[in-house]
Amino acid sequence: MNVMHAVVEHRWVQPIDQVRLPDAPSVGGKAANLGELTHARFPVPPAFAVTQDAYLYALDEAGVRGTLRTRGLPPLGADDAALTAAAQELREIVLGISVPATLRAEILEAYHELGDTARVAVRSSAPAEDAADTSFAGIHDSFTDVSGPDALIDAIRKCWASLWSERALTYRGVQGVTEEPSVAVVVQLMVDSDRSGVVFTADPRTGARDRIIVEAAAGLGEVVVGGQVEPDTYVVSKDGFKVLDVHVGSQSFAITVDAEIEHTTDIPVAERGNRVLTDAQLERLALLAVSVEEHYHAPQDLEFAFADDRLWIVQTRPITTLDSARQSPVAAPSEPAGEILAHGLGASPGTVSGRVRVLRSVSDARLLDDGDILVAPMTRPDWLPVLRRAAAIVTDGGGITCHAAIVGRELGRPVVVGTRTATADLLDGSTVTVDGNAGTVREGAMAATEPVPAAAAPAAATRSSWAEPTGTAVYVNLATPDAAEHVAAMDVDGVGLLRAEFMIMDALQGMHPATMLAQGRRKEYVDNMGAAVERIAAAFAPRPVIYRAIDLRTNEFANLTGGDVEPNEDNPMIGYRGCFRYVREPELFRLDLDVVLTVRKRYPNVHLMIPFVRTRWELEQCLGLLDSHPLGADRRMHRWIMAEVPSVVYWIPEYAALGIDGVSIGTNDLTQLVLGVDRDSEICRDLFDTMDPAVLDAVDLIIERASRAGLTTSLCGQAVSTNPTLAEHLVRAGITSVSVTPDAAVITRRNVAAAERRILLDRARFAATHPAEGQAERRRP
């Protein structure tokens, strides 16, 4: 080791093993957590902290502290040019200072303890960062793969200068922070990991604390935390650390180290479907993560790294977005059920036991008793009366966007889809336990089962547990009026998607619309449908309810009595449906118009949305049918279309000129049409990815062109509730609202609120420099 360190007094540098949580005001939250873990003998790479006093000392020695303190808080609302100029000047002041010789010597003495040419990560560590209040997280800069004394000093100086970036200046102004800012720095030995990622000791999506969520990728962890690849996702039980679910991600490259140099390495195609972590590695990781959680007495979000089979913790922070009420309302069994008989995708949470009833056709519905476990090849909208009576739903095919999943989530039923062989493997009449979280069907019953009423499923999200308000509206998707009053009591801004096709199964009583019309029963249909829609409208009034007109495909209509009139299509998913069908069958469209007209006489908060619009001429003819109907004279009613077909990007200006008020992006159809993959295909489910860059680009273009045309924009889909990155992406793009199933409303509101906080800088500057546009945005519905 270097002989220098024997004569250097430690005033501004703290070895990480001498740091504890109470030292956070001096060394920052990130360093304090690492020190706490090191003291508790957790595997943390060697590190040291350069305190915030070191930063202030350097400023004093350079004679610039007074200048920064006086000029470091530009007035909120300063224009872009002034803010940019101020930030550049202040940053240049800090970057231009010389680090005092005594401070430099102390830093380099600590650095040489790590190795004379050690590769290190240099990270800002603000006093409030990585604590229970993480408001400053991500505001300041960090650097990786730093090597050598000069590079280290330069990286530390850049961390200091990040206190004076445009983002940091405006953020402090918005938050009303007037005290002198300062920052500490963590210098940590780099871990040359062959696999790494993030582990949560509670499910950040649902709040469930009985499981561990792991995201992992090959190589260095920056590809995971930076969102550069789709990592593997694992769900591990805290009880026994059993692996409950595995989803292999999509990673075409890894960042690796060769001869102490980072570079990007392509992953061979043949290896891309391999798991990143083995069950044994997951068990080690879960045990370590739970130990950290027990040490802090609170759920943790950790970053980990495996290097030559050695496991390291490189960072930890509390999970601050949990809501204990989000846990499943079903009591956990005192004894587990038996062996797994079927495994698929968990599409709707909850666990329940019951008797298996295998139904291969909806015509067998009479065989299902209330509380049975429905097992079917696949369900369609005409199965709705059956689904209501089932305690849980299991299907051979489908994905998380199939009908069984959508209705199951709304009814609060556990759902497992994509099992492939459940109808063959599960014995009719046998007792099983369905776990919609893990995606499993187990032999036998739980020792204690408390069935959950349909209306109780989203109970955690009632108005008694409101999240913070958001500028981006959060709507819910509904398909039936069953839980309307309960869902309306939640912290939601209305119904962004009311699916007609599920409710018409009750109104049609199993008959094809043409058959019912031929029998002269039009009024009966309108009255039944109107009553269902009125119940929802009344529950949500005066909040908006967007009624999407019937969008049954030919294969779904064919299952109704009299459905033999339907054409036989090879691919009904992109066939005779939506707007085009209304043009060819005006009476079908008029049924919907009669229903909306009837409801709006009492509840004007109901508006109309036309689905699956492909091109201008069909929409123009469809709107002509609306204008010729008495409902067309009601200009207070908003006219929406679903943005599901990629051609909408081209036609949006024309659609706006035709009088459309808003577009709702349907991620399920849009994803399948952009990527060319059947959304209901179990075989191709790994291809169905709403986060694919091509899909996100289409979403961005829709929002951009619609906003430019003065249209309201919304998005219907679950991805925004499970992916904070997508939430921020949409908010930043200018989306007006998002619409999700009721069970996802709380986490979606939380994700949107977090996204709005993170981009508060951009919003504040936009409002200050574009007041007219800001006012126009606020006036939009």
N, C-alpha and C positions, 0 to 999 in steps of 0.2 A: 504494500500500500504506500501511498505518497506520504512523505514525512511531514508535509505541511500541516496536516490536521492536528498535530500535537500542540501547536502553538496558537491555534485559532480559537477565540472565545465565541461561544454560541449565544448570540444576542438576537439575531433575526431569522435564524434557521432552526427548525425543530425536527429532529428525527421522528419518523412516523410512530415509532414505538413509545415515544414520550408524550404523544398527543391523546387527549380524551374528548368525549362529547362536550364537556363544559368549556373546552377551548375554542369552540366554534366562532365566537366573536373575534378571535385573533387569527385563526388559521382557516376559517371558512367551513361550511358544512361538509363539503366533500372530504377534506383532509381530516376533519373531526371524526367522521364515520370510519375512514380507513384506520385511523389511530385506535379507535375503540375496538375494531375488529382485530387489529394486531395485538393489542393488549390482552384480548380474550383468546389469543392463540389460534385464530382462524388463519387459513392460508392466504395471506395478502402479500403481493410482491413488495420487495423493499422500496421505501420511498422516504421523502422528506418534504416538509412544508416550509415555504418562504412566507413569513407572516405578513399581515397587512402593515405592521409597523415598519417592515423593511421597505415597502413601497413608499410610505410617507417619509421615511428617512432619506431615501433617494431624491424625493422631490425637494425636501428641505436643503439638502446639500447642493442641489442644482439651482436653488433660488427660484423655483417656479411654482411652489405650492400655493402661494397667495394668488398668483395669476389664475391658476386652474380653479381655485375656490371662488374667485370673483366672477369669472366668465363662464363657469361650467354648467350653468343652467339657463339655456336659451328659453325665452317665453314660449309657453304652449301655444301652438298655432303659428309658429314661425314658418315662413314659406320654405319650400324645398331648398332653394338656392342658399338662403341664409343658414339653414340647419346644416347643409352639406359643408359650407364654408367654415362654420364654427367647429364642426366635428373634425374636419381635416386639419385645421390650425391647432386644435387642442391635442389631437393624436400626434401631430408632428412635434409638438413641444415635448411630449413624453418619450417618443421614439428618439428624440435628439439628445436626451440626457445621458450622461455617463454614469454607470453604476459605480458608486464609491468603492475604492480599493478594498476597504475592510469588509464591506458587504460582499463584494465579488469573491474575495478570498474565502469567506465563510460558505458561500454557495458552492464554490468549486471544491472545497474540502469535503462537503457532504456528497457532492457528485462523485468524487474519486473513491469514496467509500462504496459506491455502487459499481465502480469499475472505471478505469482510466478513459476508456472510449465507449462507455455504456450507452446503449440506445434506450431512450427514455420517452415517456409521454409527459408533456408539460401542460397542465390544465389549470384554468382559472378556478378559484374556490372562493366564491363570495360568502360573506357572513350568513346570508339567509338561504344559501343554496343547499339542496339535498337535505333540508330539514322538513318539519311538518308543513311549513309555509315555503313552497318552492317557487315563489313569484319571480325570483331573479334567475332561475335555471335557464341556461341556454342564451342568456343575454351577452355573456362575455366569451372570449375566444379560448380555444384549446388547440394543442398541436401534438402530433405523434411522430415517432421515428426520428427523434432529435438526437444527434450524436456530436460530441466534442464540446469543449468549454465555450468557445465563442458562439456556437449555435445555441447552446443552452441559455447563455446570458441574453442573446437576441430574442429567443422565444419567450423568456420571462418578461422582457421589456414589452413585447407585443401583447402579452396578457394584460400588463398594466395599461397599455394604450387602449385596449378594448373597452376600458371604463368610459372612454370618450368617443365611442362610435355614435353614429346617428341614432341607431336603435337604442343604445343605453341612455343617451341624453334625453330622448323623447320619452322613454319609458319612465325614467325618474321624474320627469316633468308631469307626466300623466298621473303617476302614483302620488305626487305631492311630496316627494323625497327632497328635503332641503338641506339635510346634514351633509357634511363633506363625504364624498364617496371614497371607498378604498377596496382593495382586493388582495387576497392572498393567492399563492400559487402552490400547486402540488407537483412535485417531480417524482415520477414513479417508473421503476424499471419495466421496460417493455416485456411482455410475455409473447414469445413466438409460438402462438397457438396453432394447433392443427384442426381444432374445432372450438367453437365459442358461441356465446349468445347471451340471452337474458332469461332469468327465471323469476316468476312471481309466486309468492307463497300464498296467494289467494287469487281467485279468478277475477281479473280486472274488468271482465265483461259483465259478470253477473253478481259479483260480490261474494260468491261462495267461498268459504274458508276451509272447506274439507278437501280441497284439491290443490295441486301445484300445476302451474302452466309454464311450459318451457318452450322457448323458441331458439333454434340452434342452426348454425351453418358451418360449412367447412372453412378453415383458414382463420384469419383475424376477425374480431367481432365487429369491426366498423361497418361491415356489409349488412349486419343485422340492425344495429342501432341507427344506421344511416338509411335503412330501407332500400338498399341497393338490390337485394334479392328477396325471393319469397322463402323464408326459412322453414325448416321442419317445425311442426307444432306437436307437442306431446302433452297429454293430460295424465297426471300421476296422482293417485290417491295418497292422502296423508296417512291413512290407516294401512300400514304394511308396505307403502310405496309401490303398489302395483300399477303397472302402466295400463291406464284405462282407454286411451285413444291415441292413435298415431296418424298424423297427416304428413306425408312426405312432400316437401315443398319443391320449388323449382329454382335450381342454382346452376348456372352455366359456367361460373367462374369463381375463383377464390383469391383473396389477397394472402400471399404466403411470403415467407422469408427464406432467402437463399444467400448464403455467405453474408449474412447480416444486412441484406438489401431487400426491401419490400418490392414485390412486383405482382402483377396479375397473372394468374395461371388458369387456363381453360380446363374445365372438368370434362373428362372423356364422356361422350354421349352414353356409353354403356353403363357408366357409374352414376348418372344423374338421378336415377330412380332409387338409389341406395339410401338407407337411413343414415343420418349423421351420427346419432347417438344410439348405443346399444342399451338394452334393458339394464345391464349392470352399471353402465355409466349414469343412466337416469336415476338409478337407486342411490348411487353415491351423491349425485347432485342434489336430489331431493332431501337426503339426510342432512347434507351441509346447509341447504337453504332453510330447512325447518329449525336447525340449530341456531342460525342467525336470527330467525323470527323469534324464537324463545328468548334469545339474549336481549332483544329490543322490546319484547312484549308487544309487538305490533307487526302486521304483515309487511313484508319487504319486497322491493324490486331490486334484484341483484344482477350485475354483469359478471359472467364467469368465463374461464378459458381453460381448456385442456391442452397441455403441452407435454408430449411424451408420456401420456397417461397420468400426469400430475395435474390436479385440479386446483385452480386459483380463483379467488374473488378479487376482482379489480375495482369494484365499486358497489355500494349499496345505498339505498334511500328508502324511506317509508313510502308505501303506496297511499297516496292522498286522495284517491278518487273512489274509495270503497263506500258502499252504503250497506250497513249490516242488514237492513230490511230487504235487500235484494236476494237474500238466500231463499232457497226453495221453501215454500210453505208446507211441504210434506215432511212429516216427522221421519227422521232417519230410523231404519230398522235396527232392533237390538241384535238380530242375527242376520247375516248375509244370506241371500238366496243361493241356489246351487250353481252348477256349471253353466257356462255360456252355451246356449243353443243356437243363437243367431247374433250376428254383429253387422252393423251398418253405420250410417251417419246419424248422430243425434241431432234431430231437426227441431225439437221442441222440448224444453226442460221438464223435469219431474220424474218421479218414480212411483209406480203403482203395480199391484198384483191383481190377477184376475184369470178368468177362464178363457182359453183360446177359442176363437170362432173364425175359421177360415172361410172367407167368402170370395168366390171367383167371379161373381157377377152381382151387380146391385139388385138383381131380381131375387137374390137369396137373402135379402135384408131381413125377412121375417125370422130367420134363424138366429139373429143376434139379439140377445137379451141385454137390458140395461146393465152396464158395468162389465160387460165382456171385453176382452182384448180383440180388437178387429185386426185380422191378418188378411191381406189381399195382395194380388199382383201389383195393383196400382189403383188409386181412387181418382174419380173425376167429380166435377161439381154436382152431378146428380146423386152422389153418395152423401150429400150433406145431412139428410135426416138420419142416416146410419151413423155418421161420425159423431153426431150429437149424443147418441146413446152409448158410444164406446168409451171405456175408461182409458184406453190407449190405442194407438194406431201403429201398425207395423206393415211395411210394404216391401215387396221384392225389388222394385225399381224406384226411380225418382231421386231427386236431389233436394237440397234445402229450399228450393224455390217451387217445388211441385205443390199440387193442390192439397195433398194430405198434410204437408208441412205448414202451409199457410193457414189452413183452417184449424189444424191442431194447436198452433201457437195462439190463435185467437180464442179458441175454446178452453185453453189451459190444459190440454191433454198432452201427455208424453207422446212423442212421435219418434220412431226409428225408421228411416227410409234406406233404400239401396242395399238391402240385405242379400239380394240375389236369389236366395233359396228358402226364405222363411215359410212360404206356403207349403213347401215340401218337407221342411225340417221340423216344423212345429205341429204337434199332434192335436187335432181338433178335440176340444173338451178338456185338455190338460191345463194345469195351473202353472203360470209363469209370472215372472217379474220383469217389467219393461222399464229400462232406465234411459230416458230421453236425453240425459246429459252425456252419458258415456256411449250411447248408441248400441246398447246391448239388450238381449232378451235372455234371461236366466231361468233355469228350471226351478220350480217351486215358488212359494210365496214368502214374502218378508214376514218377520216375526210380528211387526206392527206396521200397518198401513192405514193412512188417513187420506181417503180420497179427497181430491181438491175440486170443489164446485167450479163450474166454468167461469163464473164471474169473479172468482177469487184469485185467478191466476196472476193478474197484474196488481194485486193489492198493495205491493210495496211502493207503488208509485202514485199514491193518492195525493191530494192537495195538502195533506198534513206533512208531506215530506218533499215539498217543492225544492227544486234546485234553483240556482240563481237565474234571473231572467236572461234571455238571449235576444239579440237583434234578429237572428235567423229563426223563423218560426219552426216549431216541431209539431208536426201533425201525426195522426195515426192512420193506419189502414184498417178498414173494417169490411167484413163480408156478411155479417148477420146482425140483427138487433139484440141478440141474446144478452150481451153484456154491455149494452150501450150506456146505461145509466152509470154503471161502475167505471167504465173507461172514461166517460165524460167528466168524472170527478177527479181525474188525474191531471197532472201538470202538462197539459197538451193544448195546442192552439186551434184545434179543429180536426176534421177528418179530411186528409189529403187524397184518399182513395177509398171510395165506397163501391165495392165490386157488386154489380147487379147480378152476375151469373150465378152466384151462390144462392141469393134470395129467391130467384125465379123458380128454383126447384120446388120451393114451397108453394109459390103462387101458381105454378103450372100443374102441380099435383101429379108430376110424372108424365105430363102430356107435352107433345111438341106444340110450339106456339101456333102453327098452322092448323093443327087439329082443334085447338081450343077456339080459335077464331071461327073455324068452320062450324063449330057447335054453337056459335052465338054467345060465347062466354067472355067476351072482351071486358065487360064491366067487372065481372068477378075477378079477373086477373088484375085489372088496374086497382080495384079496391084492396086486394090482398097485398100487392106490392106497395101501394101507397101507404098502407098501415105500417108496414115494416120500415119504410123510409121515414115516415113521420115520427116513429118512435125514436129513431136515431137523431133526426133533426131537432126534435123537442129537447132531447137530452143535452145536445151541444149548443143550442141557440144561446146567444147570437153568433157563436163561432161558426165559420164556414164548414159546409159539408159538400165535398165534390163527388157527385154521383157519376160513376163511369158507366156508360151505356153497355148493353149486353155485348159480350165478346166471346160467346161460345163458338168453338170450332165445329166443323161438320161432324167429326167423329164423336163429339160430346152431344150434339143435338141428336145424333143417330140412335143414342141409347134411350131416348124418350119414346113414349107411346106415339106411334105415327111417324117415327123418325126415319122410316124407310124412304121418305121423299128426299133425304139428304144425298148429295152426290158422294161417290166413293173416291176419296183423294189419297194419293200416296204420301203426301206430306201436308197434312192439314194445318200444321203449325205456321206455315207461310202460305196458306191457301185462302179459301172462301170465308173471310172473317172480317170483323171490324167495319170500318167506314165503307169499304167497297160493298160489303153485303147489304148495308143500309140502302145504298144507291140502287141495288138490284132488287131489294125487298123492302120497299118503303113502309109497308104495314108493320114490319118488325120494328123499325125505327120509331114509328108513330106510337107503338105501345109504350116505349120508354118516354117519349115526349108527353103522353097522357099522364103517366105516373108523376113526372116532375111538375107538370102543370098543376095537378091535383094537390101535391104537397106544398108547392110554393104559395098557394092561396092562404095557407096558415103559417108557413115557415119559409120566409124568403131567404134564409141562409143557405138553401140548397142550390147548387149550381151544376151545370152539365159538362161532362167531359166525353169526347169522342175518341175511341181507341183505334189503334193500328191504322194510322193515316199514312198512305204511301206516296200520294202525289196531289198536285193542286186541283186537277179537274174533279177528282172524286170528292174532295173536301168541299169544293164550291157547290157541287150538286147536293151534297149532304146538307150543307147550310141552307141551300134553297128549300129543301124539305122542311127544315126547322122554321124558316121565315114564313112558309105557307101555313104553318100550324099556329094555333092561338098562342102557344108558348113563345113563338118568335117575336111577338109584339112586346114582350117583357124585356126591355133593354137593361134592366137592373141585374138581370141574371148574367153571370160571367160565363163565357164560352171558352172551354179548355180543350186541348187535344193532348193525347199521349204522344210523347216523343220516343218512339220505340224502333222506328225504321230509320237507318242511317240517312236516307234521302231527306229527312227533315232538316238536316243542316243546310242543304241547298235551298229548300222551299220556305224557310222561316219568314223571310221578308214578305213573300207572297201570302203566306197564311195570315200574317199580321194585317195585311191590306184587306183581307177578306173579313176581318172583324174578330179574330181570335184574341182573347185576353191573356191567356197563359198557357204554358206548356209544362207537362209533368213527365220527367224522364223516367221511363220504365227500364230499370237496369237489367231485368231478366231477358226481355226480348231484345233489347239493344245489344247486350253481350252476345247472345246467340247469333245475331245477324252480323255483327262486326267480326266475330271469330269463326262463324260458320259451324257452330256446334249446337246440337239439339239440347235445350235447357233441361229436358226430362230424361236425357240419356244417362243411365248409370255407368255405362261403359266409358263414356267420354267425360265423366264428371271432372277429371283432373284438368281438362282443357277449359272448363267453364270458369273464367276468372274475371270478375268485374274490375279488378285492379290492373288488368293488362294495359300497358301504355296505349294501345290502339283504342281501347274502350274509353279510357280517361281522356284521350285527345278528342274523341267524338263528344263526350260530355262537355268538355271545355268549349268546343265550338258551338254547341247548342246553347249553352249559357251566354256566351259572348254575343252571338247573333240575335238571340231572343231579347237580351237586355238592350242591345242597340236598337231593336225594333219597338221597345217599350213594353215588352211582355213580362209578366210574372213568371218566375221559374221555380220548379220544385223537382224533387227526386224521390222516387219510391223504391226502397230497397233496404235490405238488412245490413249491407256492407258498412254503411255509415255508422251503425251502432257498434260494430265490432272493430272498426279500424279508425283510430283517431287521426291517422295520416290522411285518410280520405275525407274525414270531417273538415280538417283544416284546408284541404285542397278545394273542397266545394265552397267553403265560406270565403276563401281568398278569391275564388273565381267569381263570386258575387251571387251565389244561389240565394233565392228568396226564402225557401223553406225546404225541409226534408220530411218524408213521411215514412213511418216504420210501424211494425206490429206493436200492440200495446205493451207486451212484455219487454220491449227494447226501448221504450220511451225515456225512462230515467237515464240509462247510460248514454243514450243519444243526446239528450239535453246536456249532460255533463261533458261529452266529447265536443259538442258544438260550443259550449261556454269556454272550454279550455282553448279551443281553436281561436275564438274571438279574442281571448286575452293575449294569445301569442302574437296575433297580428294587430294588436291595439295601436301599435306605432303607425302602421299603414292607414288604419281607419281614421286615427286622429288627424294625421296630416291631410288625408283626403277631404275630411269634413272642413278643415280649416282653409284649404286652398280651392275647393270646389263646392262652395255652399249651395249653389243652385242645384247641382246634381245630387248633393246629399239630401236636400229637402225633397227632391223628386223621388229619391229612393225610399224615403220614409213614408211618402204618400201612397206607395204601391201597396196593393192588397196582399 
